[in-house]
């Protein structure tokens, strides 16, 4: 093999190695950026509520920084029939860690709180009325409030990252 062809082969090998190194560095940098990019502020994260095929986005009822007073917004009211089920879909920013579901009925014996683990589920169904419980065997408890609660990372007034509890609240008007 001539000196000229060896030199050309060496240049091709070096160029190929440089290209591989550049691709690897770019891939690692992109992956690091992707994994560390900031998520949305808790106040901007909406859950999706579906009742009888009608879907709506619901923003948090309250955002609380640990140890401070909560700023409460208006509770989202849902006009639903007794036989309806409310479907609630939480976004990845909520279900990628633990979150809780609180259901409050007009009979306190029917109230329930469930802790959902990370990636355990992203959708729940809550019936408006459930089978009778406790002493009132002839009355079906009716849903009053459903709350979804999640601790998320947000920013305080100084722009510092801080844990914040986001609560989405859905109210069911009393039947007249």
Backbone as a printed PyTorch tensor [residue, N CA C, xyz], in Angstrom:
tensor([[[  0.8430,  -1.1680,   0.0000],
         [  0.0000,   0.0000,   0.0000],
         [  0.8880,   1.2300,   0.0000]],

        [[  0.5480,   2.1420,  -0.8250],
         [  1.3790,   3.3390,  -0.9360],
         [  1.1210,   4.2740,   0.2350]],

        [[  2.0660,   5.1370,   0.3670],
         [  1.9840,   6.1130,   1.4480],
         [  0.7610,   7.0110,   1.2960]],

        [[  0.4340,   7.3450,   0.0750],
         [ -0.6920,   8.2170,  -0.2150],
         [ -2.0110,   7.5400,   0.1840]],

        [[ -2.1710,   6.2690,  -0.1280],
         [ -3.4180,   5.5710,   0.2040],
         [ -3.5340,   5.3370,   1.7150]],

        [[ -2.3890,   5.0850,   2.3960],
         [ -2.4320,   4.9370,   3.8550],
         [ -2.8570,   6.2420,   4.5100]],

        [[ -2.3440,   7.3060,   4.0000],
         [ -2.6940,   8.6150,   4.5500],
         [ -4.1810,   8.9040,   4.3500]],

        [[ -4.6920,   8.5600,   3.1680],
         [ -6.1020,   8.7690,   2.8700],
         [ -6.9670,   7.9040,   3.7960]],

        [[ -6.5850,   6.6370,   4.0080],
         [ -7.3180,   5.7450,   4.9180],
         [ -7.3020,   6.2930,   6.3420]],

        [[ -6.1600,   6.7740,   6.7810],
         [ -6.0360,   7.3360,   8.1220],
         [ -6.9370,   8.5600,   8.2760]],

        [[ -6.9830,   9.4050,   7.2650],
         [ -7.8490,  10.5860,   7.3050],
         [ -9.3270,  10.1810,   7.3900]],

        [[ -9.7060,   9.1560,   6.6490],
         [-11.0880,   8.6820,   6.6820],
         [-11.4380,   8.1140,   8.0600]],

        [[-10.5160,   7.3530,   8.6480],
         [-10.7530,   6.7800,   9.9730],
         [-10.8800,   7.8820,  11.0160]],

        [[ -9.9980,   8.8600,  10.9620],
         [-10.0460,   9.9770,  11.9070],
         [-11.3530,  10.7610,  11.7280]],

        [[-11.7450,  11.0090,  10.4940],
         [-12.9940,  11.7320,  10.2320],
         [-14.1930,  10.9470,  10.7700]],

        [[-14.1660,   9.6280,  10.5830],
         [-15.2430,   8.7870,  11.0890],
         [-15.2880,   8.8090,  12.6160]],

        [[-14.1450,   8.7250,  13.2660],
         [-14.0790,   8.7850,  14.7290],
         [-14.5840,  10.1320,  15.2520]],

        [[-14.1930,  11.2040,  14.5960],
         [-14.6520,  12.5400,  14.9960],
         [-16.1770,  12.6280,  14.8590]],

        [[-16.7110,  12.0910,  13.7670],
         [-18.1620,  12.1170,  13.5650],
         [-18.8770,  11.3220,  14.6580]],

        [[-18.3380,  10.1570,  15.0050],
         [-18.9370,   9.3360,  16.0600],
         [-18.9010,  10.0750,  17.3950]],

        [[-17.7790,  10.6920,  17.7270],
         [-17.6470,  11.4340,  18.9820],
         [-18.6420,  12.5970,  19.0180]],

        [[-18.7820,  13.3150,  17.9190],
         [-19.7210,  14.4420,  17.8580],
         [-21.1560,  13.9500,  18.0680]],

        [[-21.5260,  12.8440,  17.4240],
         [-22.8770,  12.2980,  17.5720],
         [-23.1230,  11.8530,  19.0140]],

        [[-22.1590,  11.1910,  19.6290],
         [-22.3050,  10.7330,  21.0130],
         [-22.4470,  11.9250,  21.9540]],

        [[-21.6030,  12.9340,  21.8030],
         [-21.6730,  14.1230,  22.6600],
         [-23.0180,  14.8320,  22.4820]],

        [[-23.4660,  14.9770,  21.2410],
         [-24.7530,  15.6270,  20.9860],
         [-25.9000,  14.8260,  21.6030]],

        [[-25.8440,  13.5040,  21.4930],
         [-26.8960,  12.6550,  22.0680],
         [-26.9390,  12.7710,  23.5850]],

        [[-25.7830,  12.7310,  24.2230],
         [-25.7170,  12.8420,  25.6810],
         [-26.2060,  14.2190,  26.1290]],

        [[-25.7890,  15.2650,  25.4350],
         [-26.2120,  16.6220,  25.7910],
         [-27.7290,  16.7750,  25.6380]],

        [[-28.2700,  16.2490,  24.5410],
         [-29.7150,  16.3320,  24.3340],
         [-30.4520,  15.5660,  25.4200]],

        [[-30.0110,  14.3620,  25.7460],
         [-30.6680,  13.5510,  26.7740],
         [-30.6260,  14.2450,  28.1320]],

        [[-29.4900,  14.8360,  28.4620],
         [-29.3690,  15.5550,  29.7340],
         [-30.3250,  16.7480,  29.7650]],

        [[-30.3730,  17.5050,  28.6710],
         [-31.3000,  18.6360,  28.5980],
         [-32.7470,  18.1390,  28.7150]],

        [[-33.0960,  17.0800,  28.0010],
         [-34.4590,  16.5510,  27.9960],
         [-34.8880,  16.1210,  29.3960]],

        [[-33.9970,  15.4480,  30.1150],
         [-34.3250,  14.9580,  31.4540],
         [-34.3700,  16.0660,  32.4990]],

        [[-33.6700,  17.1650,  32.2720],
         [-33.5830,  18.2310,  33.2730],
         [-34.3560,  19.4940,  32.9100]],

        [[-35.0830,  19.4560,  31.8110],
         [-35.8210,  20.6620,  31.4230],
         [-36.8990,  20.9390,  32.4670]],

        [[-37.1950,  22.1850,  32.7190],
         [-38.1860,  22.5010,  33.7560],
         [-39.5970,  22.1430,  33.2960]],

        [[-40.3850,  21.6400,  34.2350],
         [-41.7890,  21.3570,  33.9510],
         [-42.5920,  22.6400,  34.0970]],

        [[-43.8710,  22.5740,  33.8220],
         [-44.7030,  23.7710,  33.9620],
         [-44.8990,  24.1330,  35.4310]],

        [[-45.2250,  25.3690,  35.6780],
         [-45.5690,  25.8020,  37.0330],
         [-46.8490,  25.0800,  37.4520]],

        [[-46.9760,  24.7040,  38.7150],
         [-48.1830,  24.0030,  39.1710],
         [-49.4810,  24.7360,  38.8260]],

        [[-49.4710,  26.0590,  38.8630],
         [-50.6920,  26.8260,  38.5750],
         [-51.1640,  26.6620,  37.1310]],

        [[-50.2630,  26.1940,  36.2510],
         [-50.5920,  26.0430,  34.8320],
         [-50.9500,  24.6110,  34.4400]],

        [[-50.8980,  23.6860,  35.3810],
         [-51.1650,  22.2750,  35.0760],
         [-52.6590,  22.0020,  35.2380]],

        [[-53.2810,  21.5270,  34.1720],
         [-54.7230,  21.2620,  34.1850],
         [-54.9930,  19.7590,  34.1820]],

        [[-56.0620,  19.3730,  34.8710],
         [-56.5650,  18.0060,  34.7630],
         [-57.7020,  18.0310,  33.7460]],

        [[-58.0120,  16.8810,  33.1630],
         [-59.0970,  16.7880,  32.1920],
         [-60.2570,  16.0320,  32.8250]],

        [[-61.4030,  16.6770,  32.8630],
         [-62.5980,  16.0980,  33.4750],
         [-63.6060,  15.8100,  32.3650]],

        [[-64.1200,  14.5740,  32.3540],
         [-65.1020,  14.1760,  31.3490],
         [-66.3610,  13.6740,  32.0420]],

        [[-67.4990,  14.2610,  31.6500],
         [-68.8050,  13.8340,  32.1570],
         [-69.7340,  13.7100,  30.9570]],

        [[-70.3280,  12.5320,  30.7820],
         [-71.2570,  12.2830,  29.6690],
         [-70.6670,  12.6840,  28.3180]],

        [[-69.4040,  12.3940,  28.1070],
         [-68.7530,  12.6780,  26.8310],
         [-68.2850,  14.1090,  26.6620]],

        [[-68.5960,  14.9790,  27.6080],
         [-68.1610,  16.3750,  27.5370],
         [-66.8910,  16.5360,  28.3650]],

        [[-65.8600,  17.0360,  27.7020],
         [-64.5380,  17.1620,  28.3230],
         [-64.2470,  18.6240,  28.6520]],

        [[-63.6150,  18.8620,  29.7960],
         [-63.1760,  20.2190,  30.1210],
         [-61.8700,  20.1680,  30.9050]],

        [[-61.0570,  21.1890,  30.6990],
         [-59.7860,  21.3250,  31.4030],
         [-60.0430,  22.1210,  32.6800]],

        [[-59.4470,  21.6660,  33.7790],
         [-59.6400,  22.3330,  35.0690],
         [-58.2720,  22.6720,  35.6620]],

        [[-58.0660,  23.9490,  35.9520],
         [-56.8250,  24.4040,  36.5920],
         [-56.9480,  24.2480,  38.1080]],

        [[-55.8370,  24.3060,  38.8320],
         [-55.8890,  24.0910,  40.2830],
         [-56.7940,  25.0860,  41.0100]],

        [[-57.4640,  24.5530,  42.0320],
         [-58.2870,  25.3530,  42.9330],
         [-57.3790,  26.1270,  43.8800]],

        [[-56.2920,  25.4880,  44.3130],
         [-55.3550,  26.1840,  45.1980],
         [-53.9350,  25.6950,  44.9510]],

        [[-52.9990,  26.6010,  45.2010],
         [-51.5650,  26.3050,  45.1570],
         [-51.0100,  26.7850,  46.4870]],

        [[-50.3660,  25.8920,  47.2150],
         [-49.8480,  26.2480,  48.5350],
         [-48.3690,  25.9200,  48.6280]],

        [[-47.5880,  26.9190,  48.9360],
         [-46.1960,  26.6790,  49.2680],
         [-46.1910,  26.1460,  50.6980]],

        [[-45.3530,  25.1850,  50.9770],
         [-45.3290,  24.5950,  52.3130],
         [-45.1080,  25.6730,  53.3650]],

        [[-45.9530,  25.6810,  54.3920],
         [-45.8170,  26.6300,  55.4880],
         [-46.3860,  28.0060,  55.2200]],

        [[-47.0920,  28.1910,  54.1240],
         [-47.6600,  29.5130,  53.8440],
         [-49.1670,  29.3880,  53.6230]],

        [[-49.8310,  30.5290,  53.5530],
         [-51.2710,  30.5380,  53.3260],
         [-51.5770,  30.1690,  51.8840]],

        [[-52.6500,  29.4310,  51.7070],
         [-53.0590,  28.9980,  50.3700],
         [-53.8700,  30.0920,  49.6860]],

        [[-53.6100,  30.2730,  48.4260],
         [-54.4350,  31.1470,  47.6100],
         [-55.4790,  30.2450,  46.9630]],

        [[-56.7510,  30.5090,  47.2690],
         [-57.8170,  29.6610,  46.7520],
         [-58.5360,  30.3540,  45.6100]],

        [[-58.8110,  29.5890,  44.5740],
         [-59.5790,  30.0710,  43.4370],
         [-61.0040,  29.5410,  43.5550]],

        [[-61.7560,  29.7020,  42.5110],
         [-63.1380,  29.2390,  42.4960],
         [-63.1620,  27.7260,  42.2370]],

        [[-64.0150,  27.0180,  42.9820],
         [-64.1970,  25.5800,  42.7700],
         [-64.9600,  25.3750,  41.4630]],

        [[-64.5050,  24.4480,  40.6430],
         [-65.2060,  24.1160,  39.4040],
         [-66.4250,  23.2720,  39.7510]],

        [[-67.5940,  23.7480,  39.3680],
         [-68.8390,  23.0300,  39.6610],
         [-69.2510,  22.2200,  38.4300]],

        [[-69.6860,  20.9840,  38.6810],
         [-70.1250,  20.0870,  37.6130],
         [-71.5980,  19.7620,  37.8080]],

        [[-72.3940,  19.9970,  36.7910],
         [-73.8120,  19.6540,  36.8530],
         [-73.9540,  18.2490,  36.2780]],

        [[-74.1870,  17.2630,  37.1520],
         [-74.2150,  15.8650,  36.7220],
         [-75.4430,  15.1440,  37.2770]],

        [[-75.8610,  14.1230,  36.5540],
         [-76.9730,  13.2840,  37.0040],
         [-76.4800,  12.2930,  38.0500]],

        [[-77.4020,  11.7900,  38.8540],
         [-77.0410,  10.8500,  39.9140],
         [-76.3930,   9.5700,  39.3930]],

        [[-76.7740,   9.1440,  38.1990],
         [-76.2300,   7.8920,  37.6740],
         [-74.9490,   8.0950,  36.8550]],

        [[-74.4460,   9.3110,  36.8170],
         [-73.2510,   9.6120,  36.0140],
         [-71.9700,   9.1910,  36.7340]],

        [[-70.9120,   9.0750,  35.9360],
         [-69.5680,   8.8600,  36.4700],
         [-68.6940,   9.9920,  35.9510]],

        [[-67.8320,  10.4750,  36.8060],
         [-66.9160,  11.5480,  36.4360],
         [-65.5610,  10.9120,  36.1620]],

        [[-65.0490,  11.1340,  34.9610],
         [-63.7300,  10.6160,  34.5990],
         [-62.7210,  11.7550,  34.7370]],

        [[-61.6460,  11.4910,  35.4630],
         [-60.6160,  12.5110,  35.6850],
         [-59.2870,  11.9620,  35.1880]],

        [[-58.6840,  12.6820,  34.2510],
         [-57.3730,  12.2950,  33.7180],
         [-56.3530,  13.3110,  34.2070]],

        [[-55.3130,  12.8100,  34.8680],
         [-54.2650,  13.7020,  35.3610],
         [-53.0830,  13.6550,  34.3970]],

        [[-52.3990,  14.7830,  34.1950],
         [-51.2760,  14.8120,  33.2590],
         [-50.0260,  14.1460,  33.8410]],

        [[-49.0580,  13.9250,  32.9890],
         [-47.7960,  13.2740,  33.3750],
         [-47.1420,  13.9850,  34.5490]],

        [[-47.2580,  15.3040,  34.6120],
         [-46.6230,  16.0730,  35.6890],
         [-47.2240,  15.7450,  37.0510]],

        [[-48.3800,  15.1080,  37.0630],
         [-49.0170,  14.6910,  38.3160],
         [-48.7910,  13.1990,  38.5550]],

        [[-49.0510,  12.3680,  37.5410],
         [-48.9780,  10.9210,  37.7800],
         [-47.5620,  10.3590,  37.7690]],

        [[-46.5570,  11.1790,  37.4890],
         [-45.1830,  10.6480,  37.5260],
         [-44.6220,  10.5940,  38.9500]],

        [[-45.4450,  10.9220,  39.9310],
         [-45.0990,  10.7750,  41.3500],
         [-46.4080,  10.5340,  42.1210]],

        [[-46.3330,  10.3670,  43.4240],
         [-47.5440,  10.0940,  44.2070],
         [-48.5240,  11.2650,  44.1540]],

        [[-49.8090,  10.9290,  44.1340],
         [-50.8710,  11.9280,  44.1990],
         [-52.0690,  11.3120,  44.9170]],

        [[-52.9350,  12.1740,  45.4560],
         [-54.0790,  11.6640,  46.2120],
         [-55.3970,  12.0950,  45.5860]],

        [[-56.3900,  11.2660,  45.8450],
         [-57.7580,  11.5090,  45.3960],
         [-58.6340,  11.4860,  46.6370]],

        [[-59.3600,  12.5620,  46.8750],
         [-60.2740,  12.6540,  48.0100],
         [-61.6910,  12.7670,  47.4660]],

        [[-62.5820,  11.8750,  47.9070],
         [-63.9880,  11.9560,  47.5140],
         [-64.8160,  12.1670,  48.7730]],

        [[-65.6430,  13.2020,  48.7340],
         [-66.4970,  13.5410,  49.8720],
         [-67.9510,  13.4230,  49.4240]],

        [[-68.6980,  12.6120,  50.1630],
         [-70.1120,  12.3830,  49.8740],
         [-70.9700,  13.0420,  50.9510]],

        [[-72.2770,  13.1220,  50.7010],
         [-73.1720,  13.7350,  51.6910],
         [-73.3890,  12.8410,  52.9130]],

        [[-72.8840,  11.6330,  52.8870],
         [-72.8540,  10.7450,  54.0490],
         [-71.3810,  10.5440,  54.4080]],

        [[-70.9130,  11.0930,  55.5320],
         [-69.4910,  11.0060,  55.8850],
         [-68.9300,   9.5810,  55.9080]],

        [[-69.7700,   8.5850,  56.1300],
         [-69.2940,   7.1970,  56.1440],
         [-68.8100,   6.7500,  54.7650]],

        [[-69.2140,   7.4540,  53.7190],
         [-68.8330,   7.0870,  52.3530],
         [-67.5710,   7.8010,  51.8740]],

        [[-67.1040,   8.7910,  52.6190],
         [-65.9200,   9.5510,  52.2070],
         [-64.7170,   8.6320,  52.0720]],

        [[-63.8170,   8.9850,  51.1490],
         [-62.6710,   8.1150,  50.8890],
         [-61.4890,   8.9440,  50.4010]],

        [[-60.3070,   8.4930,  50.7640],
         [-59.0750,   9.1090,  50.2600],
         [-58.1760,   7.9870,  49.7630]],

        [[-57.6680,   8.1420,  48.5380],
         [-56.8050,   7.1240,  47.9430],
         [-55.4830,   7.7550,  47.5510]],

        [[-54.4130,   7.0440,  47.8490],
         [-53.0780,   7.4610,  47.4430],
         [-52.6950,   6.6420,  46.2180]],

        [[-52.3460,   7.3290,  45.1420],
         [-51.9250,   6.6560,  43.9110],
         [-50.4150,   6.8130,  43.7760]],

        [[-49.7340,   5.7200,  43.5310],
         [-48.2850,   5.7490,  43.3740],
         [-47.8750,   6.2680,  42.0050]],

        [[-46.5890,   6.5250,  41.8620],
         [-46.0430,   7.0220,  40.5950],
         [-46.3450,   6.0360,  39.4680]],

        [[-46.8580,   6.5480,  38.3810],
         [-47.1760,   5.7820,  37.1730],
         [-48.1660,   4.6450,  37.4270]],

        [[-48.8680,   4.6790,  38.5530],
         [-49.8470,   3.6450,  38.8790],
         [-51.0880,   3.7820,  37.9980]],

        [[-51.5270,   5.0200,  37.8310],
         [-52.6690,   5.2820,  36.9560],
         [-52.7110,   6.7610,  36.6160]],

        [[-53.3310,   7.0630,  35.4690],
         [-53.4650,   8.4630,  35.0680],
         [-54.9270,   8.8740,  34.9060]],

        [[-55.8410,   7.9230,  35.0690],
         [-57.2650,   8.2110,  34.9320],
         [-58.0340,   7.5070,  36.0480]],

        [[-58.9910,   8.2200,  36.6080],
         [-59.8710,   7.6170,  37.6180],
         [-61.3160,   7.8990,  37.2270]],

        [[-62.2200,   7.0630,  37.7060],
         [-63.6500,   7.2790,  37.5220],
         [-64.2980,   7.3530,  38.8910]],

        [[-65.0960,   8.3880,  39.0840],
         [-65.7600,   8.5950,  40.3700],
         [-67.2670,   8.6020,  40.1330]],

        [[-68.0050,   7.6760,  40.7600],
         [-69.4640,   7.6740,  40.6020],
         [-70.0970,   8.8040,  41.4170]],

        [[-71.1500,   9.3980,  40.8720],
         [-71.8400,  10.4830,  41.5740],
         [-72.5940,   9.9370,  42.7860]],

        [[-73.1890,   8.7620,  42.6520],
         [-73.8150,   8.1090,  43.8040],
         [-73.2220,   6.7140,  43.9460]],

        [[-73.1700,   6.2390,  45.1930],
         [-72.6240,   4.9060,  45.4610],
         [-73.6210,   4.1040,  46.2900]],

        [[-73.3290,   2.8280,  46.4510],
         [-74.2040,   1.9690,  47.2560],
         [-74.2790,   2.4930,  48.6890]],

        [[-75.4400,   2.3070,  49.3320],
         [-75.6130,   2.7850,  50.7130],
         [-74.5560,   2.2190,  51.6660]],

        [[-74.1570,   3.0510,  52.6380],
         [-73.1840,   2.6390,  53.6570],
         [-73.6730,   3.0970,  55.0250]],

        [[-73.1250,   2.4990,  56.0630],
         [-73.4460,   2.9320,  57.4250],
         [-74.8850,   2.6530,  57.8040]],

        [[-75.4610,   3.5520,  58.6010],
         [-76.8140,   3.3830,  59.1380],
         [-77.9050,   3.6330,  58.1050]],

        [[-77.6160,   4.4320,  57.1020],
         [-78.6390,   4.8130,  56.1180],
         [-78.6250,   3.8240,  54.9540]],

        [[-79.2440,   2.6750,  55.1480],
         [-79.2220,   1.6050,  54.1470],
         [-80.1530,   1.8650,  52.9650]],

        [[-81.0570,   2.8310,  53.0830],
         [-82.0030,   3.0920,  52.0050],
         [-81.6470,   4.3380,  51.1920]],

        [[-80.5850,   5.0390,  51.5740],
         [-80.1970,   6.2770,  50.8880],
         [-78.8140,   6.1020,  50.2560]],

        [[-78.7350,   6.3900,  48.9570],
         [-77.4440,   6.3060,  48.2590],
         [-76.6720,   7.6110,  48.4870]],

        [[-75.4770,   7.5450,  49.0530],
         [-74.6720,   8.7600,  49.2360],
         [-74.3930,   9.4350,  47.8920]],

        [[-74.5020,  10.7650,  47.8870],
         [-74.2790,  11.5620,  46.6680],
         [-72.9920,  12.3570,  46.8190]],

        [[-72.2270,  12.3750,  45.7550],
         [-70.9430,  13.0670,  45.7310],
         [-71.1300,  14.5690,  45.9530]],

        [[-70.2550,  15.1470,  46.7750],
         [-70.2800,  16.5850,  47.0350],
         [-69.0280,  17.2350,  46.4450]],

        [[-67.8640,  16.6270,  46.6980],
         [-66.5810,  17.1870,  46.2500],
         [-65.6270,  16.0560,  45.8740]],

        [[-64.8540,  16.2910,  44.8150],
         [-63.7160,  15.4310,  44.4750],
         [-62.5010,  16.3370,  44.4390]],

        [[-61.4380,  15.9310,  45.1160],
         [-60.1960,  16.7010,  45.0690],
         [-59.0490,  15.8030,  44.6430]],

        [[-58.1880,  16.3590,  43.8130],
         [-56.9360,  15.7200,  43.4150],
         [-55.8390,  16.5970,  43.9940]],

        [[-54.8730,  15.9810,  44.6670],
         [-53.8050,  16.7490,  45.3190],
         [-52.4520,  16.1600,  44.9330]],

        [[-51.5050,  17.0570,  44.6430],
         [-50.1710,  16.6310,  44.2400],
         [-49.1420,  17.6560,  44.6960]],

        [[-48.0090,  17.1730,  45.1880],
         [-46.9020,  18.0750,  45.5160],
         [-46.0420,  18.1900,  44.2650]],

        [[-45.8230,  19.4260,  43.8320],
         [-45.0570,  19.6830,  42.6120],
         [-43.9880,  20.7310,  42.9090]],

        [[-43.0490,  20.8540,  42.0060],
         [-42.0100,  21.8750,  42.1450],
         [-42.4380,  23.1070,  41.3620]],

        [[-42.4920,  24.2380,  42.0700],
         [-42.8160,  25.5160,  41.4520],
         [-41.7660,  26.5350,  41.8440]],

        [[-42.0500,  27.7860,  41.5980],
         [-41.1110,  28.8540,  41.9410],
         [-41.7940,  29.8500,  42.8680]],

        [[-41.0480,  30.3300,  43.8590],
         [-41.5960,  31.3280,  44.7770],
         [-41.4300,  32.7230,  44.1830]],

        [[-41.7630,  33.7480,  44.9630],
         [-41.7070,  35.1340,  44.4900],
         [-40.2950,  35.5650,  44.1030]],

        [[-39.2800,  34.9210,  44.6920],
         [-37.8880,  35.2570,  44.3740],
         [-37.3460,  34.4270,  43.2110]],

        [[-38.1770,  33.5640,  42.6330],
         [-37.7460,  32.7350,  41.5080],
         [-37.0390,  31.4520,  41.9190]],

        [[-37.0110,  31.1750,  43.2190],
         [-36.3660,  29.9530,  43.7180],
         [-37.3320,  28.7730,  43.6070]],

        [[-36.7830,  27.5990,  43.2680],
         [-37.6140,  26.3980,  43.2320],
         [-38.0700,  26.0410,  44.6390]],

        [[-39.3450,  25.6630,  44.7470],
         [-39.9060,  25.3180,  46.0500],
         [-41.0320,  24.2980,  45.8720]],

        [[-41.2040,  23.3800,  46.8380],
         [-42.3330,  22.4490,  46.7300],
         [-43.6520,  23.1770,  46.9730]],

        [[-44.6280,  22.8680,  46.1500],
         [-45.9510,  23.4700,  46.2730],
         [-47.0020,  22.3730,  46.1690]],

        [[-48.0380,  22.4830,  46.9780],
         [-49.1460,  21.5350,  46.9030],
         [-50.2180,  22.1240,  45.9970]],

        [[-50.5130,  21.4160,  44.9170],
         [-51.5700,  21.8270,  43.9960],
         [-52.8050,  20.9850,  44.2920]],

        [[-53.9620,  21.6420,  44.3730],
         [-55.2210,  20.9460,  44.6280],
         [-56.2280,  21.3440,  43.5570]],

        [[-56.7550,  20.3480,  42.8740],
         [-57.8280,  20.5570,  41.9100],
         [-59.1120,  20.1300,  42.5990]],

        [[-60.1230,  20.9840,  42.5970],
         [-61.3540,  20.6970,  43.3270],
         [-62.5540,  20.7750,  42.3880]],

        [[-63.3860,  19.7390,  42.4530],
         [-64.6010,  19.6730,  41.6460],
         [-65.7870,  19.5530,  42.5910]],

        [[-66.7280,  20.4720,  42.4790],
         [-67.9120,  20.4450,  43.3290],
         [-69.1250,  19.9610,  42.5590]],

        [[-70.0150,  19.2900,  43.2620],
         [-71.2700,  18.8180,  42.6750],
         [-72.3920,  19.5480,  43.4050]],

        [[-73.1790,  20.3760,  42.6910],
         [-74.2440,  21.1180,  43.3690],
         [-75.2670,  20.1710,  44.0010]],

        [[-75.8230,  20.6200,  45.1110],
         [-76.8520,  19.8420,  45.7990],
         [-78.0830,  19.7520,  44.9100]],

        [[-78.6620,  18.5670,  44.8530],
         [-79.8480,  18.3690,  44.0290],
         [-81.0630,  18.9770,  44.7070]],

        [[-81.8680,  19.6970,  43.9350],
         [-83.0470,  20.3640,  44.5110],
         [-84.3030,  19.6190,  44.1980]]])
